[in-house]
């Protein structure tokens, strides 16, 4: 068995932020990344995805995006950015290495990988995000639905939907962005349980993120968000609202069931559709911690601000609303790393010498 002070599980933005902060605390981590390159889930997002925040507000500390700061980086821009950052960081990153389980072994952890290897470590950073665990609600009648039913995690581009009737389930940013691009080639309806609420992207000539970061809103505790926001908001420079107003993109209350080749709308109308696309979000992808006893019954991590409440030496990064509105974003994850890494580093320095050999 080999040894590492800290194993970081996940080589995307959260794992890289963790690794950089660990090095500043004098600890050399080992990053284990399941995919072929250190870019996390970004290479698997849909082709047209762009960040909802400009480049100047979307980077890790001391690692700005190349090019204009007011542009909105694409999926591929982010992949290139993270891959280049990983090279500059100079930490050990093992790609193509999927973690199957984390176990407790006395005072240390044992991290077991899909290729049969084991690594003992004093500390573990769970930084695998949520893309690998999409929420797929069970819809009434879906077992008899003859159309295509997929999650946005499996969607790449509108090219296969030209001329088709498509229903996108959801009312968040991804639902609206994907629905809007599909509407250029298909007949599209957004189905959501409540009306879509928009937040104006540009105010007084500046992107909303200028105000979010300048006012400190990005770092408000999650409980404050309920008071200020009250629900999901979709960032929009105007085109999405215009599409809804013009009828190019339609929104209807959530349908009640699927029935053969059709959806059944709330008013009882039965309408044939070719595809139903679920933009219904994600949950933390932490199945490798289940046997450790670090998760609740619903698979959610038991933590306080990203620090495990069940296992000293285990911390999390990249959880939605982990500590703030921006916790699972490029611009926000480093602040959370600054919160969880110091106590982890202190734990590692006090750990039994046998683990560090």
Buried (B, 14 or more C-beta within 10 A) or exposed (E): EEBBBBBBBBBBBBBBBBBBBBBEBEBEBBBBBBBEBBBBBBBBBBEBBEBBBBBBBBBBBEBEBEEEEEBBBBBBBBBBBBBBBBEEBEBEBBBEBBBEBBBBEEBBBBBBBEEEEEBBBBBBBBBBBBBBBBBBEEBEBBEEBEBBBEBBBBBEEBEEBEEBBBBBBBBBBBBBBBBBBBBEBBBBBBBBEEEBEBBEBEEEEEBBBBEBBEEEBBBBEBEEBEEEBEEBBBBBBEEBBEBBEEEBBBBBEBBBBBBEBBBBBEEEEEBEBBBBBBBBBBBBBBBBBEBBEBBEEEBEBBBEBBBBEBBBBBBBBBBBEBBBBBBBBBBBBBBBBEBBBEBBBEBBEEBEEEBBE
